[in-house]
Amino acid sequence: MDNTGRELIVQREGGVLFATLDRPEKRNALNQGMIEALDELADDLETCARTRILVIRGSKGVFCSGGDISGFDKAGRPDRARLIAGNKTFGLLLEKLDRLPQTVIAVAEGFVFGGGIGLICVADFVLVEETTRFSISETTLGVPPAQIAPYLVSKIGPGRARRLALTAERFDGREATSLGLADRLATGNAELETSVRQVIGRTLDCAPKASRQSKLLIQSATHWPRSSFASHAATIFADSIMSEEGSEGAAAFLAKRKPSWAENP
């Protein structure tokens, strides 16, 4: 699954896949090629049991400056149908990333604007450097944050989402952590890289199937009636206890050793 083309660099380290947005000359702005490459990667990961973690970051110390609109004013009036299709494609990509069975980690450096905020909103864990600059910048360009809106609201709530979208306020990594956009703050690059490795290590200590089931349960928790969710969750819990993974977890705990999945990620 390694790939070094189409403005996305994909590299594997055991059960961890690193996907690096690679348009440094455009501050890793999202264009059609990059979106298509991410979409194909998401399709591959949906059924890839070997990959336990996806790490998304940007090259040259910049995460993503949003969507690339550099060509919008060069060909006269844009085609409405193409605009709708292109924007919808990004929304469908966010949905795929949000539902990946793997743990998704985003490493936010440099700039995180517009669609880049959408990418971190669908991650399970976001690490950020204190000096990183954020903005929901779409409204300064005359457009709304169309596809990222539901994920932004889910992440930080409607009140904060409205404030950030309606002011295009710029804020740093510390404020992003306070808002709930990021989970761990680093005061410099060395601390950020150490934190990335720590989070990867802690994630690999968790059982792969249990982690995937946890994501599914958490994502579905707000949609199920509590009475039926109780039965659904209890069934998954019992099946997990009785599974090979559950047996190995219990045996490792009683023997005071690491389980097999932690020893062989």
ZIJOZI-V249886 format. One record per run of one state. SS is the DSSP state (H for helix, E for strand, C for the rest). FROM is the first residue (numbers start at 1). TO is the last residue. If there is no record, write none. Layout:
{{SS:FROM:TO} {SS:FROM:TO}}
This chain:
{{C:1:2} {E:3:3} {C:4:7} {E:8:13} {C:14:15} {E:16:21} {C:22:23} {H:24:26} {C:27:29} {E:30:30} {C:31:31} {H:32:46} {C:47:52} {E:53:58} {H:59:61} {C:62:63} {E:64:64} {C:65:66} {E:67:67} {C:68:79} {H:80:98} {C:99:102} {E:103:108} {C:109:110} {E:111:113} {C:114:114} {H:115:121} {C:122:124} {E:125:129} {C:130:132} {E:133:135} {C:136:137} {H:138:141} {C:142:148} {H:149:156} {C:157:157} {H:158:167} {C:168:170} {E:171:172} {H:173:179} {C:180:183} {E:184:186} {C:187:188} {H:189:204} {C:205:207} {H:208:220} {C:221:225} {H:226:242} {C:243:243} {H:244:255} {C:256:259} {H:260:263} {C:264:265}}
